[in-house]
Amino acid sequence: RLPHLAKFRKCTRILRIKSNIDKEKGQMDEATSGVFDGLAIAKASKNDNILISDLVSTACYYIMLKGIHNIIKDNEISEEEYKKLYEKLTQTRKDQSFNIVN
């Protein structure tokens, strides 16, 4: 009944791997773009209004947050890309009531 949820999670994993590869190649725009796509998938996976959808959505966000961490940990990202990531995460937090733990 809900096979699309497994596909959402698999897609976010693939996007995170692609984002990591793009970062290693120095293609930071592509790396952040992959993260944005993964966050969009996480948002879409929450649309079923059932508990399992919320759990999958949370897992997808977690996967992408680890991807974001990988992008920013080495300080190889431009200030402009930092701002884009911050704005996207701020919007995601508002859209999904997703609380980022400090």
Backbone as CSV, one residue per row, in Angstrom:
resi,resn,N_x,N_y,N_z,CA_x,CA_y,CA_z,C_x,C_y,C_z
1,ARG,0.804,-1.208,0.000,0.000,0.000,0.000,0.848,1.274,0.000
2,LEU,1.995,1.208,0.602,2.834,2.402,0.697,4.253,2.181,0.152
3,PRO,4.386,1.513,-0.984,5.739,1.241,-1.497,6.491,2.512,-1.894
4,HIS,5.758,3.586,-2.152,6.421,4.837,-2.529,7.291,5.378,-1.398
5,LEU,6.962,5.067,-0.166,7.756,5.571,0.952,9.164,4.975,0.947
6,ALA,9.271,3.709,0.642,10.596,3.081,0.538,11.398,3.718,-0.600
7,LYS,10.713,4.052,-1.679,11.387,4.695,-2.818,11.867,6.094,-2.445
8,PHE,11.069,6.819,-1.659,11.492,8.144,-1.201,12.791,8.035,-0.397
9,ARG,12.817,7.084,0.519,13.996,6.929,1.359,15.212,6.523,0.522
10,LYS,15.009,5.618,-0.412,16.102,5.193,-1.289,16.621,6.364,-2.122
11,CYS,15.711,7.174,-2.629,16.119,8.346,-3.425,16.942,9.322,-2.600
12,THR,16.547,9.551,-1.342,17.331,10.482,-0.518,18.723,9.923,-0.264
13,ARG,18.832,8.616,-0.081,20.160,8.013,0.100,21.015,8.203,-1.151
14,ILE,20.421,7.975,-2.301,21.150,8.147,-3.560,21.578,9.602,-3.735
15,LEU,20.676,10.529,-3.443,21.017,11.951,-3.563,22.133,12.340,-2.601
16,ARG,22.125,11.773,-1.406,23.204,12.075,-0.460,24.534,11.555,-0.982
17,ILE,24.545,10.351,-1.522,25.780,9.797,-2.091,26.256,10.658,-3.254
18,LYS,25.325,11.040,-4.132,25.683,11.899,-5.267,26.224,13.244,-4.773
19,SER,25.596,13.781,-3.747,26.052,15.047,-3.179,27.471,14.913,-2.633
20,ASN,27.757,13.800,-1.966,29.107,13.563,-1.451,30.124,13.477,-2.594
21,ILE,29.754,12.797,-3.660,30.645,12.668,-4.822,30.874,14.040,-5.459
22,ASP,29.791,14.811,-5.621,29.920,16.153,-6.201,30.835,17.026,-5.352
23,LYS,30.706,16.915,-4.027,31.569,17.698,-3.140,33.032,17.299,-3.339
24,GLU,33.290,16.001,-3.410,34.666,15.527,-3.594,35.251,15.992,-4.921
25,LYS,34.401,16.173,-5.923,34.851,16.673,-7.227,34.992,18.194,-7.231
26,GLY,34.587,18.842,-6.132,34.651,20.295,-6.063,33.462,20.985,-6.704
27,GLN,32.428,20.239,-7.005,31.216,20.791,-7.634,30.196,21.125,-6.544
28,MET,30.468,22.206,-5.818,29.662,22.547,-4.652,28.229,22.932,-5.009
29,ASP,28.039,23.591,-6.155,26.678,23.926,-6.577,25.845,22.665,-6.777
30,GLU,26.445,21.669,-7.421,25.754,20.398,-7.640,25.498,19.676,-6.315
31,ALA,26.454,19.745,-5.416,26.308,19.081,-4.114,25.142,19.680,-3.329
32,THR,25.062,21.003,-3.305,23.961,21.630,-2.562,22.635,21.422,-3.283
33,SER,22.653,21.384,-4.592,21.430,21.126,-5.349,20.854,19.749,-5.006
34,GLY,21.739,18.760,-4.873,21.298,17.425,-4.485,20.655,17.405,-3.107
35,VAL,21.219,18.185,-2.202,20.640,18.299,-0.861,19.250,18.920,-0.937
36,PHE,19.102,19.967,-1.734,17.793,20.607,-1.874,16.759,19.625,-2.427
37,ASP,17.175,18.822,-3.398,16.266,17.817,-3.961,15.870,16.798,-2.893
38,GLY,16.834,16.386,-2.084,16.544,15.435,-1.016,15.600,15.997,0.026
39,LEU,15.754,17.276,0.345,14.833,17.909,1.293,13.423,17.991,0.717
40,ALA,13.324,18.206,-0.582,12.010,18.230,-1.233,11.350,16.846,-1.159
41,ILE,12.143,15.806,-1.331,11.611,14.449,-1.217,11.147,14.192,0.220
42,ALA,11.924,14.637,1.181,11.535,14.459,2.585,10.201,15.147,2.855
43,LYS,10.034,16.320,2.295,8.775,17.047,2.457,7.619,16.281,1.804
44,ALA,7.849,15.775,0.617,6.795,15.057,-0.115,6.408,13.758,0.587
45,SER,7.358,13.137,1.266,7.067,11.853,1.904,6.155,11.994,3.115
46,LYS,5.937,13.212,3.553,5.093,13.450,4.732,3.635,13.698,4.361
47,ASN,3.290,13.628,3.112,1.958,14.034,2.651,0.839,13.041,2.919
48,ASP,1.122,11.831,3.397,0.082,10.825,3.563,-0.711,10.942,4.866
49,ASN,-0.240,11.766,5.784,-0.919,11.978,7.068,-1.124,10.696,7.866
50,ILE,-0.128,9.814,7.821,-0.127,8.639,8.675,1.243,8.545,9.340
51,LEU,1.299,7.829,10.432,2.516,7.789,11.232,3.733,7.332,10.427
52,ILE,3.594,6.299,9.643,4.743,5.781,8.897,5.295,6.831,7.933
53,SER,4.416,7.644,7.371,4.882,8.722,6.487,5.721,9.728,7.260
54,ASP,5.283,10.058,8.465,6.059,10.978,9.300,7.420,10.397,9.655
55,LEU,7.442,9.105,9.941,8.712,8.458,10.285,9.665,8.415,9.097
56,VAL,9.136,8.105,7.928,9.971,8.095,6.718,10.456,9.506,6.405
57,SER,9.587,10.481,6.548,9.975,11.868,6.311,11.114,12.271,7.249
58,THR,10.997,11.916,8.519,12.044,12.230,9.488,13.350,11.539,9.109
59,ALA,13.268,10.287,8.676,14.472,9.564,8.244,15.111,10.252,7.035
60,CYS,14.281,10.688,6.100,14.802,11.376,4.907,15.479,12.689,5.283
61,TYR,14.866,13.439,6.208,15.500,14.678,6.664,16.843,14.376,7.313
62,TYR,16.892,13.351,8.141,18.133,12.987,8.813,19.225,12.632,7.800
63,ILE,18.865,11.856,6.809,19.813,11.490,5.759,20.376,12.747,5.092
64,MET,19.498,13.693,4.780,19.946,14.907,4.096,20.711,15.842,5.032
65,LEU,20.367,15.858,6.313,21.135,16.678,7.254,22.565,16.162,7.380
66,LYS,22.740,14.848,7.325,24.097,14.300,7.314,24.818,14.720,6.034
67,GLY,24.085,14.799,4.927,24.670,15.280,3.683,25.100,16.737,3.781
68,ILE,24.268,17.539,4.426,24.613,18.956,4.622,25.867,19.062,5.483
69,HIS,25.917,18.282,6.545,27.098,18.296,7.404,28.357,17.973,6.601
70,ASN,28.270,16.979,5.741,29.416,16.602,4.922,29.850,17.750,4.007
71,ILE,28.886,18.489,3.486,29.210,19.601,2.588,29.916,20.725,3.322
72,ILE,29.456,21.047,4.526,29.980,22.240,5.206,31.153,21.966,6.147
73,LYS,31.430,20.716,6.465,32.439,20.415,7.486,33.850,20.857,7.129
74,ASP,34.185,20.914,5.868,35.549,21.254,5.456,35.723,22.708,5.036
75,ASN,34.684,23.492,5.209,34.724,24.922,4.864,35.111,25.187,3.417
76,GLU,34.701,24.290,2.522,34.994,24.472,1.103,33.834,25.098,0.348
77,ILE,32.821,25.475,1.058,31.607,26.003,0.441,31.645,27.532,0.500
78,SER,31.115,28.164,-0.522,31.127,29.630,-0.571,30.097,30.204,0.397
79,GLU,30.278,31.459,0.703,29.328,32.143,1.591,27.927,32.152,0.973
80,GLU,27.862,32.307,-0.331,26.574,32.292,-1.027,25.868,30.947,-0.861
81,GLU,26.622,29.845,-0.969,26.035,28.519,-0.796,25.606,28.295,0.650
82,TYR,26.391,28.805,1.613,25.971,28.739,3.015,24.621,29.420,3.195
83,LYS,24.496,30.592,2.605,23.241,31.340,2.733,22.072,30.575,2.121
84,LYS,22.299,29.962,0.954,21.239,29.175,0.319,20.827,28.007,1.209
85,LEU,21.813,27.309,1.774,21.508,26.192,2.664,20.729,26.662,3.888
86,TYR,21.172,27.776,4.467,20.487,28.312,5.648,19.043,28.677,5.319
87,GLU,18.845,29.357,4.199,17.486,29.744,3.803,16.615,28.516,3.554
88,LYS,17.165,27.509,2.894,16.406,26.288,2.614,16.050,25.567,3.910
89,LEU,16.986,25.468,4.822,16.706,24.808,6.096,15.696,25.596,6.925
90,THR,15.790,26.905,6.882,14.823,27.735,7.597,13.424,27.532,7.021
91,GLN,13.314,27.515,5.702,12.015,27.292,5.058,11.500,25.888,5.353
92,THR,12.377,24.908,5.316,11.996,23.529,5.605,11.461,23.420,7.027
93,ARG,12.118,24.069,7.936,11.689,24.045,9.340,10.298,24.646,9.481
94,LYS,10.028,25.730,8.790,8.710,26.356,8.839,7.649,25.471,8.185
95,ASP,7.983,24.893,7.043,7.027,24.070,6.297,6.643,22.798,7.040
96,GLN,7.593,22.179,7.673,7.384,20.846,8.240,7.352,20.810,9.758
97,SER,7.491,21.952,10.388,7.633,21.962,11.852,8.734,20.996,12.265
98,PHE,9.789,20.999,11.482,10.921,20.117,11.714,11.925,20.865,12.571
99,ASN,12.159,20.391,13.773,13.044,21.063,14.706,14.450,20.503,14.605
100,ILE,15.376,21.383,14.331,16.766,21.001,14.271,17.327,21.115,15.683
101,VAL,17.910,20.034,16.168,18.455,20.004,17.519,19.767,20.770,17.534
102,ASN,19.905,21.665,18.496,21.144,22.432,18.628,22.167,21.652,19.404
